[in-house]
């Protein structure tokens, strides 16, 4: 699945299927943060997601993520497309 997002220290806006969705970000340390939807539309969207950056290069980073409190982790890659 591919999505585009814009993020700063406290806010992330995701663009997926021509829809924008905003989330709050709380950083735990330099490589981990919690993402929580601001206006969830369904119960499944109410749960926060723990993100952990595993490795990085100049324009990409590999990360793992899971619902907060769950052990079932998935991995992904983020690529910077512009400043």
NUPA-578149 format. One record per atom (N, C-alpha, C): residue in one letter; x, y, z. Coordinates in pm, 1 decimal, always signed. Example, Ala and Ser with C-alpha at 12.3 -4.5 7.8 and 13.67 -1.06 7.14 Angstrom:
<nunus>
   rest       east      north         up
      a    +1319.0     -569.0     +780.0
      a    +1230.0     -450.0     +780.0
      a    +1320.0     -330.0     +780.0
      s    +1285.0     -225.0     +708.0
      s    +1367.0     -106.0     +714.0
      s    +1290.0       +3.0     +787.0
</nunus>
This chain:
<nunus>
   rest       east      north         up
      x      +84.9     -116.9       +0.0
      x       +0.0       +0.0       +0.0
      x      +89.5     +123.1       +0.0
      x      +53.6     +222.5      -75.9
      x     +132.7     +343.8      -85.2
      x      +48.5     +462.7      -40.0
      x     +107.3     +545.9      +45.0
      x      +41.4     +667.3      +91.3
      x     +143.6     +779.9      +93.1
      x      +96.9     +902.7      +88.9
      x     +183.1    +1018.9      +98.2
      x     +148.6    +1091.1     +227.2
      x     +251.1    +1142.3     +296.0
      x     +222.8    +1215.3     +418.5
      x     +317.4    +1332.6     +435.0
      x     +269.7    +1430.6     +509.6
      x     +347.5    +1547.3     +549.4
      x     +349.3    +1545.6     +700.8
      x     +468.1    +1563.6     +759.6
      x     +477.7    +1551.5     +904.9
      x     +570.0    +1659.0     +960.0
      x     +533.4    +1709.0    +1079.5
      x     +625.9    +1789.9    +1157.2
      x     +637.8    +1724.0    +1294.1
      x     +684.9    +1794.6    +1394.1
      x     +708.1    +1732.3    +1524.7
      x     +582.0    +1682.4    +1594.9
      x     +467.0    +1742.0    +1567.6
      x     +346.5    +1706.5    +1642.7
      x     +225.8    +1668.1    +1557.5
      x     +235.7    +1680.1    +1426.5
      x     +121.0    +1656.4    +1339.3
      x     +163.3    +1583.1    +1213.3
      x      +78.2    +1488.5    +1170.5
      x     +100.7    +1416.8    +1044.8
      x      -29.1    +1421.3     +965.7
      x      -19.7    +1456.8     +837.6
      x     -135.1    +1455.9     +748.2
      x     -107.7    +1352.1     +639.9
      x     -193.1    +1249.6     +634.7
      x     -181.4    +1141.6     +537.0
      x     -276.8    +1167.3     +421.0
      x     -230.3    +1136.5     +299.9
      x     -313.0    +1146.1     +180.1
      x     -319.5    +1007.5     +118.6
      x     -440.2     +949.1     +118.0
      x     -460.4     +814.0      +66.7
      x     -594.1     +810.0       -5.6
      x     -596.1     +761.1     -129.0
      x     -719.2     +754.9     -210.4
      x     -790.6     +889.6     -216.2
      x     -714.1     +995.6     -238.6
      x     -766.3    +1132.7     -250.7
      x     -835.8    +1183.1     -124.7
      x     -801.5    +1127.7       -8.6
      x     -855.9    +1173.5     +118.3
      x     -741.5    +1213.1     +209.7
      x     -761.4    +1320.6     +286.0
      x     -662.0    +1364.2     +384.2
      x     -709.1    +1322.4     +523.4
      x     -615.2    +1280.1     +607.1
      x     -646.2    +1236.4     +742.4
      x     -535.0    +1286.4     +834.3
      x     -571.1    +1348.6     +945.2
      x     -472.5    +1407.4    +1035.7
      x     -455.6    +1325.1    +1162.5
      x     -331.4    +1321.1    +1210.7
      x     -298.2    +1248.1    +1332.9
      x     -205.2    +1332.0    +1419.3
      x     -216.3    +1310.9    +1551.0
      x     -123.6    +1372.7    +1644.7
      x       -4.2    +1279.5    +1660.4
      x     +113.7    +1338.9    +1681.4
      x     +235.7    +1261.5    +1702.3
      x     +293.6    +1296.5    +1838.4
      x     +333.8    +1192.3    +1911.6
      x     +405.1    +1211.3    +2038.6
      x     +533.6    +1131.8    +2030.6
      x     +646.5    +1202.9    +2030.4
      x     +777.2    +1137.0    +2020.3
      x     +817.0    +1077.6    +2154.0
      x     +864.2     +953.5    +2152.3
      x     +914.6     +884.3    +2270.9
      x    +1065.2     +908.4    +2282.4
      x    +1135.1     +896.3    +2170.6
      x    +1277.4     +927.4    +2161.2
      x    +1304.7     +962.2    +2015.1
      x    +1430.9     +974.3    +1975.8
      x    +1463.7    +1015.7    +1839.1
      x    +1416.7     +917.6    +1731.6
      x    +1390.5     +793.4    +1768.8
      x    +1354.5     +691.2    +1670.2
      x    +1216.8     +629.1    +1689.5
      x    +1141.9     +669.7    +1792.0
      x    +1010.9     +610.6    +1818.6
      x     +907.3     +718.1    +1847.3
      x     +786.9     +695.0    +1795.6
      x     +677.9     +788.0    +1823.6
      x     +543.9     +714.6    +1819.8
      x     +444.0     +779.7    +1877.1
      x     +307.3     +728.2    +1880.4
      x     +222.3     +817.1    +1789.8
      x     +142.9     +754.4    +1702.8
      x      +53.2     +825.4    +1611.5
      x      -90.4     +795.2    +1652.9
      x     -173.0     +901.1    +1666.2
      x     -313.8     +882.3    +1702.9
      x     -399.5     +972.9    +1615.6
      x     -499.2     +914.1    +1549.7
      x     -589.7     +990.0    +1462.6
      x     -661.4    +1099.9    +1542.1
      x     -674.6    +1216.0    +1481.6
      x     -743.3    +1327.0    +1546.7
      x     -894.7    +1308.8    +1539.9
      x     -945.9    +1268.4    +1424.5
      x    -1090.3    +1247.9    +1406.0
      x    -1116.5    +1108.8    +1349.1
      x    -1105.2    +1005.9    +1431.6
      x    -1126.9     +869.7    +1380.0
      x    -1270.5     +851.3    +1331.8
      x    -1285.3     +781.7    +1219.9
      x    -1417.0     +756.4    +1162.3
      x    -1474.3     +621.4    +1205.4
      x    -1386.0     +530.2    +1246.9
      x    -1428.7     +397.5    +1290.3
      x    -1357.0     +362.2    +1418.9
      x    -1406.9     +262.8    +1489.3
      x    -1344.2     +220.8    +1615.4
      x    -1200.3     +174.6    +1594.9
      x    -1172.3     +107.3    +1483.5
      x    -1036.7      +59.0    +1457.1
      x     -937.3     +174.2    +1444.9
      x     -982.9     +290.4    +1401.7
      x     -895.2     +406.9    +1386.7
      x     -869.3     +478.3    +1519.3
      x     -941.0     +442.4    +1623.4
      x     -923.1     +507.0    +1753.7
      x     -796.7     +460.5    +1825.4
      x     -742.7     +345.7    +1784.9
      x     -625.0     +290.6    +1850.9
      x     -498.3     +358.8    +1799.4
      x     -407.6     +390.3    +1891.5
      x     -281.0     +453.2    +1855.9
      x     -185.6     +349.2    +1797.1
      x      -91.9     +397.6    +1717.4
      x       +6.9     +311.6    +1653.4
      x     +146.2     +353.0    +1699.8
      x     +225.5     +253.8    +1740.3
      x     +364.0     +276.4    +1781.6
      x     +453.6     +257.2    +1660.0
      x     +529.3     +360.1    +1624.8
      x     +619.9     +356.5    +1510.4
      x     +763.2     +356.3    +1561.8
      x     +849.9     +274.6    +1501.0
      x     +990.3     +268.9    +1540.4
      x    +1076.7     +268.4    +1414.5
      x    +1162.5     +370.2    +1401.9
      x    +1253.2     +378.9    +1288.2
      x    +1371.0     +285.1    +1315.5
      x    +1395.8     +192.0    +1222.7
      x    +1499.9      +91.5    +1241.2
      x    +1632.2     +131.7    +1176.3
      x    +1626.8     +176.6    +1052.2
      x    +1745.5     +219.4     +979.4
      x    +1709.3     +339.0     +892.1
      x    +1811.8     +416.3     +854.9
      x    +1784.5     +530.9     +767.7
      x    +1900.9     +554.4     +673.0
      x    +1867.4     +616.1     +559.1
      x    +1965.8     +662.0     +461.7
      x    +1933.8     +808.5     +435.9
      x    +1996.4     +866.2     +335.6
      x    +1972.2    +1007.7     +305.8
      x    +1823.8    +1036.5     +276.6
      x    +1758.9     +950.5     +199.1
      x    +1621.5     +977.0     +154.8
      x    +1518.3     +872.2     +195.4
      x    +1557.1     +770.2     +273.4
      x    +1461.3     +667.2     +313.5
      x    +1482.8     +626.5     +458.0
      x    +1381.4     +563.5     +514.0
      x    +1400.2     +494.3     +641.1
      x    +1310.7     +371.4     +646.1
      x    +1360.6     +267.9     +712.0
      x    +1284.9     +145.7     +735.1
      x    +1227.3     +154.7     +875.1
      x    +1101.6     +115.3     +889.1
      x    +1035.3     +126.6    +1018.8
      x     +951.9       +3.1    +1046.1
      x     +918.3      -15.8    +1172.9
      x     +821.1     -118.4    +1210.4
      x     +710.7      -48.4    +1288.0
      x     +592.2     -107.9    +1284.0
      x     +478.3      -46.5    +1351.4
      x     +383.5     -153.8    +1401.8
      x     +310.2     -115.8    +1506.4
      x     +210.2     -205.1    +1565.6
      x     +113.2     -119.7    +1646.2
      x       -6.2     -170.9    +1666.8
      x      -98.4     -103.2    +1757.2
      x      -35.3     -100.6    +1896.1
      x      -53.7       +7.6    +1967.0
      x       +3.2      +19.9    +2101.3
      x      -45.5      -96.9    +2187.0
      x      +47.9     -164.5    +2253.0
      x      +15.8     -276.5    +2339.5
      x       +9.3     -411.3    +2269.4
      x      +23.8     -414.1    +2138.7
      x      +18.4     -539.6    +2062.5
      x     +158.9     -578.2    +2016.8
      x     +181.9     -707.4    +1998.0
      x     +314.0     -754.1    +1958.5
      x     +324.8     -786.9    +1809.0
      x     +212.5     -788.0    +1737.4
      x     +211.5     -819.2    +1594.5
      x     +263.7     -698.7    +1515.6
      x     +391.9     -700.1    +1479.0
      x     +454.5     -586.4    +1411.8
      x     +464.1     -609.1    +1262.3
      x     +453.4     -500.1    +1190.1
      x     +469.8     -498.4    +1045.1
      x     +587.0     -406.2    +1013.4
      x     +645.2     -419.6     +894.1
      x     +754.4     -332.3     +853.2
      x     +716.8     -256.2     +726.7
      x     +782.4     -143.2     +708.0
      x     +759.4      -62.4     +589.7
      x     +881.4      +23.0     +560.5
      x     +876.7      +92.3     +447.2
      x     +982.8     +182.8     +406.7
      x     +919.2     +315.8     +369.9
      x     +977.0     +425.4     +419.7
      x     +931.9     +559.2     +385.4
      x    +1039.5     +623.9     +297.8
      x     +997.3     +694.2     +193.6
      x    +1090.8     +759.8     +103.0
      x    +1056.7     +908.0      +94.8
      x    +1156.5     +991.0     +115.7
      x    +1139.0    +1136.1     +106.2
      x    +1128.4    +1175.2      -40.0
      x    +1021.8    +1249.4      -76.1
      x    +1005.5    +1287.8     -215.0
      x    +1032.9    +1435.9     -238.0
      x    +1026.5    +1519.7     -132.3
      x    +1067.0    +1660.6     -143.9
      x    +1081.9    +1720.7       -6.1
      x    +1151.3    +1835.4       -1.2
      x    +1173.8    +1905.0     +126.3
      x    +1053.9    +1987.6     +167.4
</nunus>
